[in-house]
Amino acid sequence: MEFKMFEGKIVLVTGATAGMGRATAIAFAREGAKVVMAARRAERGREVVDQIAGFGGESIFVQTDVRNPLDVDNLFKTIMDKYGRLDFAFNNAGVSSPHNPIVTKYEDDEWDRIMETNLRGVWLCMKHEIDIMKKQGGGVIVNTASILGVVGDWGLSHYSASKHGSLGLAKTAALEYCKDNIRINTICPGPILTEMLEFALPFMPKMLDVMASKTALRRIGQPEEIAGAAMWLCTDEAAFMMGKEIAIDGGYITY
């Protein structure tokens, strides 16, 4: 019999229809987890459900905008109605912007759009996740921040601020709920080849080369390289890791 690392476990992945979220949902399903995928695009969600079903995995898709408290409430009601528990959560939904003015030139609505998804959306999900995990005796939460949650970069003050905030949120919640057997950590990806990055290419055609040049490995990362880290953080091998961040960045910080 083939051993599957997460056989029967229930995992939530937000932002699950593209990039790092999609790769992580598929990776968990291949390891036997029952995956709840949350994102805004229903058609893309059904495509991933079909892909997972194609190799014998189990998943459901719940259309969710993490900025909307009613959507988030419905997401967690669906999880509890169907499965009655939640073992792991990967809070990955996030947005950026192709427009990168300096800090004093941002429009209010653009600043708010980034903050509502990247910070408030994570907080809305974590409130439910922590409540469920506390009642059931524990669980693991992994958030996606960014290498720009650790450093800054020109023209990205809104994105960097949201990711710094997400990192601080996770660190604080980790301290508050470790006594309840809830482990909370954060992944800080460097430049990863995702839809978000590709969306900006028409505005910045040389962006991939520039971003790759900022890494010691001189390349852009792949979504699957983030999925592997998210899964490891949910294993017992990571049981002593709490309130920390992992930079998966090809040497972006140190180069």
C-alpha positions in Angstrom: 0.0 0.0 0.0 1.3 3.4 -0.9 2.0 5.7 2.1 0.5 9.1 1.9 1.7 11.7 4.3 -1.6 13.5 4.9 -4.1 10.7 4.5 -7.5 11.8 5.7 -6.4 15.2 6.8 -8.5 18.3 6.1 -6.6 21.2 4.6 -7.8 24.7 3.4 -6.0 26.5 0.7 -7.0 30.1 -0.2 -6.0 31.6 -3.5 -6.1 28.0 -4.7 -6.9 28.5 -8.4 -3.5 29.7 -9.6 0.2 29.8 -8.8 1.4 28.8 -5.4 -2.1 28.0 -4.1 -3.0 25.7 -7.0 0.4 23.9 -6.7 -0.1 23.5 -2.9 -3.7 22.2 -3.2 -2.6 19.6 -5.8 0.4 18.6 -3.7 -1.7 18.1 -0.5 -4.3 16.1 -2.5 -1.6 13.8 -3.9 -0.5 13.1 -0.3 -4.0 12.0 0.7 -5.5 15.2 2.2 -9.0 16.3 1.5 -8.5 19.8 0.1 -10.9 22.7 0.5 -10.0 25.3 -2.1 -11.1 28.9 -1.8 -10.8 31.6 -4.5 -12.9 34.0 -6.4 -12.9 32.4 -9.9 -15.3 29.5 -9.9 -14.5 28.2 -13.4 -10.8 27.9 -12.5 -11.8 26.3 -9.2 -13.7 23.6 -11.0 -10.7 22.9 -13.3 -8.5 22.2 -10.2 -11.2 20.0 -8.7 -11.3 18.0 -11.9 -7.5 17.8 -12.0 -7.3 16.4 -8.5 -10.1 14.0 -9.2 -8.2 12.8 -12.2 -5.5 11.2 -10.0 -7.9 10.0 -7.4 -7.7 12.9 -4.9 -10.5 14.5 -3.1 -11.3 18.3 -3.1 -14.1 20.8 -3.1 -14.1 24.4 -4.3 -15.9 27.2 -2.3 -16.1 30.5 -4.2 -14.7 33.0 -1.8 -13.5 36.6 -1.7 -11.5 36.8 1.5 -12.2 40.5 1.7 -15.9 39.7 2.3 -16.8 38.6 5.8 -19.9 36.8 4.6 -17.9 34.8 2.0 -15.4 33.9 4.7 -18.2 32.9 7.1 -19.7 30.7 4.4 -16.4 29.1 3.6 -15.8 27.9 7.2 -19.5 26.9 7.6 -19.0 24.7 4.5 -15.9 23.1 5.9 -17.5 22.3 9.2 -20.7 21.0 7.7 -18.8 18.7 5.4 -15.8 17.6 7.4 -16.4 18.8 11.0 -12.7 19.7 11.5 -9.8 21.6 9.9 -6.3 20.2 10.3 -4.2 22.6 8.2 -4.8 26.0 6.6 -2.7 27.7 4.0 -3.7 31.4 3.8 -2.3 32.2 0.4 -4.8 34.5 -1.3 -3.1 37.8 -2.2 -3.0 40.5 -4.8 -0.5 43.0 -6.1 -0.6 45.9 -8.6 1.0 46.7 -11.9 1.1 50.3 -10.9 4.0 51.0 -8.6 4.4 54.7 -7.8 6.4 56.0 -4.8 4.7 56.0 -1.4 3.2 59.5 -1.6 1.6 58.9 -5.1 -0.7 55.9 -4.3 -4.4 56.4 -4.8 -6.5 55.6 -1.7 -8.6 52.9 -3.3 -5.5 51.1 -4.6 -3.9 51.1 -1.2 -7.1 49.8 0.4 -7.5 47.1 -2.2 -4.1 45.6 -1.4 -4.6 45.9 2.3 -8.1 44.3 2.3 -6.9 41.2 0.6 -3.3 40.7 1.8 -3.8 41.6 5.4 -7.5 41.9 6.4 -8.4 38.8 4.4 -5.7 36.8 6.2 -7.0 38.0 9.6 -10.6 37.2 8.7 -9.6 33.6 7.8 -7.3 33.2 10.8 -10.1 34.1 13.2 -12.2 31.1 12.0 -9.2 28.8 11.7 -8.0 29.5 15.2 -11.5 29.1 16.7 -12.0 25.7 15.0 -8.5 24.4 15.8 -8.7 25.5 19.4 -11.9 23.6 19.9 -10.6 20.4 18.3 -7.3 20.5 20.2 -4.8 21.9 17.7 -3.8 22.4 14.1 -1.4 24.2 11.8 -1.7 27.5 10.0 0.7 28.6 7.3 0.5 32.1 5.8 2.0 33.4 2.6 3.7 36.7 3.0 6.6 37.7 0.7 10.3 38.5 0.8 8.9 42.0 0.7 7.4 41.3 4.1 11.1 41.3 5.3 12.6 43.9 3.1 11.4 46.9 1.1 11.6 47.7 -2.6 11.1 50.7 -4.8 7.5 51.4 -5.8 6.0 48.6 -3.7 5.2 50.3 -0.4 1.6 49.1 -0.4 2.5 45.5 -1.1 5.4 45.5 1.3 3.4 47.1 4.0 0.6 44.5 3.7 3.1 41.6 3.8 5.0 43.1 6.8 1.6 43.3 8.5 0.8 39.7 7.7 4.1 38.6 9.1 3.5 40.5 12.3 -0.1 39.2 12.6 1.2 35.6 12.3 4.0 36.1 14.8 1.6 37.6 17.4 -1.1 35.0 16.9 1.5 32.2 17.2 2.5 33.4 20.6 -1.1 33.8 21.7 -2.3 30.3 20.6 0.7 28.0 20.9 -0.7 26.9 24.3 -3.7 25.6 22.4 -1.4 23.3 20.2 -1.9 25.6 17.2 1.3 26.3 15.2 1.4 29.3 13.0 4.3 30.1 10.6 4.8 32.2 7.5 6.4 31.5 4.1 8.1 34.5 2.5 8.5 33.7 -1.3 10.9 35.6 -3.4 10.2 36.0 -7.2 8.0 33.0 -8.2 6.6 32.4 -11.6 2.9 32.9 -10.9 0.0 34.6 -12.6 0.5 37.6 -10.4 4.0 38.1 -11.7 3.0 37.4 -15.3 0.2 39.9 -15.1 2.7 42.7 -14.7 4.9 41.7 -17.7 3.1 43.9 -20.2 3.8 46.9 -18.0 7.4 45.8 -17.2 8.6 43.6 -20.0 12.1 43.1 -18.5 10.8 42.4 -15.0 11.6 38.6 -15.0 15.2 39.3 -15.9 15.5 42.0 -13.3 14.0 39.9 -10.5 16.1 36.9 -11.4 19.2 39.1 -11.3 18.4 40.0 -7.7 18.7 36.3 -6.6 21.9 34.5 -5.9 20.6 31.5 -8.0 19.8 33.9 -10.9 16.5 32.4 -11.6 12.8 32.8 -10.9 11.3 30.2 -8.5 8.5 27.8 -9.3 5.1 27.4 -7.4 5.9 23.8 -6.5 8.9 25.0 -4.5 6.6 26.9 -2.3 4.1 24.0 -2.0 6.9 21.8 -0.6 7.6 24.2 2.1 4.0 24.7 3.0 3.5 20.9 3.3 6.7 20.5 5.4 5.5 23.1 7.9 2.4 21.0 8.5 4.3 17.8 9.3 5.5 16.6 12.7 9.0 17.3 11.5 8.3 21.0 11.9 6.7 20.6 15.4 9.3 22.8 17.1 8.8 25.7 14.6 6.4 28.4 15.8 6.0 32.0 14.9 8.7 32.0 12.4 9.2 32.9 8.7 10.9 30.9 6.0 12.4 32.9 3.1 12.3 30.8 -0.1 13.9 33.4 -2.3 16.8 32.0 -4.2 19.1 34.1 -2.1 17.2 37.4 -2.6 18.1 38.8 0.8 21.7 37.7 1.1 22.8 38.4 -2.5 
